[in-house]
């Protein structure tokens, strides 16, 4: 009897995560500054409009601003039908004023 108990292994119960994929992270959908959690700049360099590899920092080199000539060109302006460059697509935080990442509440406070 003791021999059997010593050889028995304790099995941990398998707990399955049954959370539907669309609900995962929904509680944390915004960051502390009110931005969508997907609105982050990717690391690395990406092609700008002139086919040059640039990092996200390059667009805001004139200071942390929401709008600049460079951002107008790279982030795209939907109302004018201007599509974002690869750089604009990868730099969602830098382009937050152009891509819907800046929530309306935050814009209301700023103006």
Buried (B, 14 or more C-beta within 10 A) or exposed (E): EEEEEEEEEEEEEEEEEEEEEEEEEEEEEEEEEBBBEEBBBBEEBBBBBEEEEBBBEBBBEEEEEBEBEBBEBBBBEEEEEBEBBBBBBBBBBBBBBBBEBBBEEBEEEEE
